[in-house]
Amino acid sequence: MKVAVAGKGGVGKTTVSAFLARCWRDLGYEVVAVDADPDANLAGTLGYRGPDITPLVKLKRLIEERVGGGEGWGGFLKMNPRVDDIPGDVGVLVDGIRVLVMGTIERGRSGCACPENILLREVLNHLMLRSREHVVVDMEAGVEHLGRGTAEGVDTMLVVVEPGWASLQTAARVAELARDLGIRQVQAIANKISGDADLAFVRENLVGPPLVGVLPLDRELEPEARAGRVSRDRPFYKEMLRIAMEAL
């Protein structure tokens, strides 16, 4: 199962990504959690407390070794480098979940065939198209990390929304972009729902993706999750477990 999680900043998509990874791990699956958000904090939300994780795009020696672009390469780049060993070698194990931080390309080079972009693309292609693990990718609001080839491996795009106009507008745009890339299934999860009025607002104004889950507002959840002390009795966890088992 390969799932990409997107949504407006602040809606809780990193928390949803982390809990999906936890639920899959609790169900006995091998899990890779990919942090593709520029504001990378997926590992911390899973309870990681080690030294800073170096993003993949900052591993210059690895990039030059696999893709090229350094001195002595004469400008030549390997467009299909070997990457199958990178998640295991570079990823950090957090509570049984392999976490890989992608990092971001400088905006001026975002559309180029630069070595960093090639490596990011090929690692995601491998995880989405060839790996046997369950993979969850914590995306930024758009789908910039997903090219058409990678998108073929995405089973579901989960769009996290909250009861607010900006969140719902972002969800509609993300769903449209995902479908343009050929992602077969786009679904929404409502987060930070504090009562019937919140849920009614989301149901009435969500355009596009069907709503497959409703997560309660829980102000103690994120600090607890970051500390690695996650109660499996919390309604949030139970709903994420149901989504992991029934909706995906």
C-alpha distance (Angstrom), angle and dihedral (degrees) to the residues before:
residue distance angle dihedral
M1 . . .
K2 3.81 . .
V3 3.81 118.7 .
A4 3.80 130.3 178.4
V5 3.82 116.3 -159.5
A6 3.80 120.1 -154.7
G7 3.79 139.4 163.2
K8 3.76 144.9 128.6
G9 3.78 116.0 -54.1
G10 3.78 112.4 -85.8
V11 3.80 98.4 22.9
G12 3.80 92.4 109.0
K13 3.79 102.4 -103.9
T14 3.81 92.3 143.5
T15 3.81 90.0 53.7
V16 3.81 89.8 48.1
S17 3.82 90.6 48.6
A18 3.80 91.8 49.7
F19 3.79 93.4 48.4
L20 3.79 92.5 46.9
A21 3.81 88.6 53.6
R22 3.83 90.2 48.3
C23 3.78 93.0 48.8
W24 3.79 92.3 49.9
R25 3.79 89.8 48.7
D26 3.82 90.7 49.1
L27 3.81 87.7 51.9
G28 3.80 89.5 56.8
Y29 3.81 102.1 -102.1
E30 3.79 127.5 137.3
V31 3.81 104.2 -116.0
V32 3.79 136.1 -161.0
A33 3.82 116.0 -169.0
V34 3.81 113.3 -162.5
D35 3.80 120.1 -159.8
A36 3.82 105.9 -152.4
D37 3.80 95.3 157.2
P38 3.83 117.1 110.3
D39 3.82 87.3 -135.5
A40 3.78 91.1 60.1
N41 3.81 113.4 -164.0
L42 3.79 105.0 129.7
A43 3.81 93.5 111.7
G44 3.81 91.1 50.9
T45 3.80 90.9 49.2
L46 3.80 87.6 54.5
G47 3.82 89.4 54.6
Y48 3.82 100.7 -97.2
R49 3.81 112.2 161.1
G50 3.78 103.0 168.9
P51 3.80 130.5 106.4
D52 3.79 118.8 -53.5
I53 3.79 112.1 -70.6
T54 3.79 111.7 -123.8
P55 3.82 110.1 -129.4
L56 3.77 116.5 -120.4
V57 3.82 92.6 -115.1
K58 3.82 89.8 59.6
L59 3.80 95.1 56.3
K60 3.79 93.6 97.8
R61 3.79 97.0 171.2
L62 3.79 92.3 51.8
I63 3.81 91.9 46.1
E64 3.80 92.4 50.8
E65 3.81 91.8 45.2
R66 3.81 94.4 50.9
V67 3.81 103.8 29.5
G68 3.79 107.4 17.4
G69 3.75 127.3 -142.5
G70 3.78 97.4 137.7
E71 3.77 131.8 104.0
G72 3.77 113.2 -52.7
W73 3.82 94.8 27.5
G74 3.79 95.3 93.0
G75 3.77 91.8 -140.6
F76 3.81 93.9 -58.4
L77 3.81 118.8 137.9
K78 3.80 131.2 -165.7
M79 3.80 104.3 -126.4
N80 3.83 94.2 -167.6
P81 3.81 106.2 36.5
R82 3.78 124.0 173.5
V83 3.81 109.0 -93.5
D84 3.81 106.7 153.1
D85 3.81 92.0 105.3
I86 3.82 96.3 47.6
P87 3.84 100.3 84.3
G88 3.78 91.0 52.2
D89 3.80 95.6 42.5
V90 3.80 100.1 39.4
G91 3.79 102.0 27.6
V92 3.80 118.9 94.7
L93 3.80 119.8 -130.9
V94 3.82 111.2 -127.8
D95 3.81 116.7 179.1
G96 3.79 90.8 -29.6
I97 3.82 94.2 -46.3
R98 3.80 120.9 112.1
V99 3.83 108.5 -133.1
L100 3.80 121.6 -162.0
V101 3.82 120.9 -173.2
M102 3.80 111.8 -154.3
G103 3.81 103.4 -173.3
T104 3.81 125.6 -158.4
I105 3.78 135.9 -82.6
E106 3.79 119.1 -123.0
R107 3.80 108.1 -93.6
G108 3.78 92.5 -120.9
R109 3.80 89.7 61.1
S110 3.79 99.8 34.8
G111 3.78 95.4 113.5
C112 3.78 98.2 39.2
A113 3.76 132.0 104.3
C114 3.80 89.1 -117.3
P115 3.81 120.8 155.0
E116 3.81 93.4 -107.9
N117 3.80 92.9 53.4
I118 3.78 92.1 47.1
L119 3.80 92.3 53.1
L120 3.83 93.7 46.2
R121 3.79 90.8 48.9
E122 3.79 94.5 48.3
V123 3.81 94.5 46.3
L124 3.80 90.8 51.6
N125 3.80 90.7 45.3
H126 3.78 89.8 53.3
L127 3.80 94.0 47.9
M128 3.80 94.4 45.4
L129 3.79 100.6 38.3
R130 3.80 108.2 27.1
S131 3.80 113.0 19.5
R132 3.79 121.6 95.1
E133 3.80 96.2 -147.5
H134 3.77 125.2 100.0
V135 3.81 105.2 -102.6
V136 3.81 128.9 -159.9
V137 3.81 119.0 -175.1
D138 3.81 118.8 -160.1
M139 3.81 100.5 -148.1
E140 3.76 134.3 -167.5
A141 3.80 115.4 -113.0
G142 3.80 93.7 -79.2
V143 3.77 130.8 44.5
E144 3.81 98.4 -110.5
H145 3.78 93.9 133.9
L146 3.81 92.3 55.7
G147 3.79 117.5 80.5
R148 3.77 120.3 -173.3
G149 3.80 92.9 -95.3
T150 3.80 93.2 51.1
A151 3.80 92.5 44.6
E152 3.80 89.5 61.4
G153 3.79 87.9 70.8
V154 3.82 96.4 50.2
D155 3.80 109.5 104.5
T156 3.81 94.4 -173.3
M157 3.78 138.3 8.1
L158 3.81 107.6 -150.0
V159 3.80 113.2 -158.4
V160 3.80 113.6 -162.0
V161 3.80 115.5 -148.7
E162 3.79 136.2 179.3
P163 3.82 129.9 -161.1
G164 3.80 97.5 -79.9
W165 3.80 136.7 97.4
A166 3.82 96.7 -121.0
S167 3.79 91.9 53.0
L168 3.80 93.0 50.5
Q169 3.80 93.0 46.9
T170 3.80 90.5 51.4
A171 3.81 89.6 49.4
A172 3.81 91.5 54.8
R173 3.82 91.7 50.9
V174 3.80 93.7 46.3
A175 3.80 91.8 48.7
E176 3.80 90.9 51.7
L177 3.80 92.7 48.8
A178 3.80 91.2 47.6
R179 3.79 92.6 51.9
D180 3.82 90.7 47.4
L181 3.80 87.3 57.8
G182 3.79 90.6 51.6
I183 3.80 99.7 -107.1
R184 3.77 102.3 163.0
Q185 3.78 101.0 -148.7
V186 3.80 128.3 34.7
Q187 3.81 118.2 -179.6
A188 3.80 136.2 171.4
I189 3.79 133.0 -135.9
A190 3.81 120.0 -161.2
N191 3.79 111.9 -140.3
K192 3.83 133.9 -173.6
I193 3.80 92.4 29.3
S194 3.81 109.8 167.9
G195 3.80 100.6 174.8
D196 3.79 149.3 -22.0
A197 3.81 93.4 -66.3
D198 3.81 92.2 57.6
L199 3.77 92.8 48.9
A200 3.81 92.4 45.8
F201 3.82 90.2 52.5
V202 3.81 91.6 52.8
R203 3.80 94.1 45.5
E204 3.80 93.0 48.8
N205 3.80 96.6 46.8
L206 3.81 106.0 32.2
V207 3.81 107.8 110.8
G208 3.76 121.7 -164.6
P209 3.80 116.9 -2.9
P210 3.82 119.5 69.0
L211 3.80 118.0 -115.3
V212 3.80 110.0 -113.5
G213 3.80 102.0 168.6
V214 3.80 143.9 22.2
L215 3.81 119.2 -151.2
P216 3.80 121.2 -165.0
L217 3.78 125.5 -124.5
D218 3.81 104.1 -100.9
R219 3.79 115.5 172.9
E220 3.80 93.4 -173.4
L221 3.78 94.1 52.8
E222 3.80 103.0 83.0
P223 3.84 97.5 46.7
E224 3.79 89.2 47.4
A225 3.80 92.0 47.7
R226 3.82 93.1 49.1
A227 3.80 89.4 52.0
G228 3.81 89.6 53.2
R229 3.81 92.5 -119.2
V230 3.79 102.2 122.8
S231 3.78 118.0 170.8
R232 3.79 112.0 -144.4
D233 3.81 87.4 -155.5
R234 3.79 94.3 67.8
P235 3.84 114.6 110.0
F236 3.82 88.8 -129.0
Y237 3.80 92.2 59.2
K238 3.80 93.0 43.9
E239 3.81 91.9 52.5
M240 3.82 91.9 47.2
L241 3.80 89.2 50.0
R242 3.81 89.9 52.1
I243 3.80 90.5 49.6
A244 3.80 91.2 48.9
M245 3.81 91.3 50.8
E246 3.80 102.8 36.4
A247 3.80 112.7 19.0
L248 3.80 102.1 42.2
